[in-house]
Amino acid sequence: MKSKSTRTLIPFQVFGLWVVVKVVQEDPGKPEVHCPKGGTMVYGEVVASGDGFDPEARQFRPMPAVGTVIAVEESEDDLEGHYFYLNDQEFRIVHLEAIIINFLSDEGQA
């Protein structure tokens, strides 16, 4: 699977309610989100996502589109999601429930 925006080859497929994001270290050009309790916000560009099937609800849920930017909150004690490095870039595999905000793309699509 190849993302047009990152041109990074992700060597696996993602299922269900999981999303793979490339961690964005620089300003993503979106509003900065702040946690009132001081939690760290991590931004990432979606490079792959599951089909959105929620087995507990027995229905499909909307998933962030490839190329959009999402934000997740991390505590000082825990990283959010699983992580890996590919070509010196950090990626996270996060669950849909961990995503606080999904910024709309320039075309107005999520």
Secondary structure, 3 states (H helix, E strand, C coil): CECCCCCCECCCCCCCCEEEEEECCCCCCCCCCCCCCCCEEEEEEEEEECCCEECCCCEECCCCCCCCEEEEEECCCCCCCEEEEECCEEEEEEEHHHEEEECCCCCCCC
